[in-house]
């Protein structure tokens, strides 16, 4: 019986315990320096990518804000035009006014014209030049415009906004999202901080609107973050009713500015004497 040697043992004789057999080629690997360099490159790349997230989030928030502001502004413009067209009136002093119907108007617009109050926030009194006011000279319309800016009114409130004046009141949107389900509506009372009450039992829309999840969704509605104000003055392009060469405003064309705010401060007096900055301004003109 012949004994033959194992060719593998001849090619790779046994070495020291815990090591590769002597003569076996060692596999290629990474050194510590190479690992550190690769990790540094990876870290720099991740930092660059992460730096884009705040920019993208800011841009996305701005897009959403602009989209909401455009929708709100267009809605307010339509409400103003509708009020001038359908709810216009004149005071005893022959001053024109109209009634604003839009979300954010707290006072209920009366159906009976005799119940209209000039103190209601729905009441928009249009400024006008004094009777037979006349402007002469080569720059007559600009003089009239400067005079009209001094008498521009801001709503709600109807305050005449002087130079350096601040807007202190706004129409707050989304305040009527939660319907009135009665004095025993627990979720409504909790939201309005009216104290605990016995919950209402029932079915249908009332029971659905009392659901905690539904009420929570209504209270965090993004529309509630927005508000608006309206500035109105006489237009530079108002018709000329003077028979001579002077400019006599006809008090027929008005210049409106709709200011859209987001998170308007509850107390504008505490904003370091800075006028709250609107997220959007919309200018348009309307004739009566």
Protein Blocks (a to p, Z undefined) as FASTA:
>chain_A
ZZdddfklmmmccddehiacehiacdddddfklmmmmmmmmmmmmmmmmmmmmmmmmmmm
mmmmmmmmmmmmmmmmmmmmmmmmmmgccdfkopacdddddehiabacdfblklpcfkbm
kbccdddddehiacedjklmmmmmmmmmmmcccdehjiacdehiacfbdcdehklmpcce
bjklmklmmmnonopadddededjklmmmpmklmmmmmmomklmpccdddddddfkbccf
bfblbdcdehlaccddddddehiafblmlngopacddfbdcdddddZZ
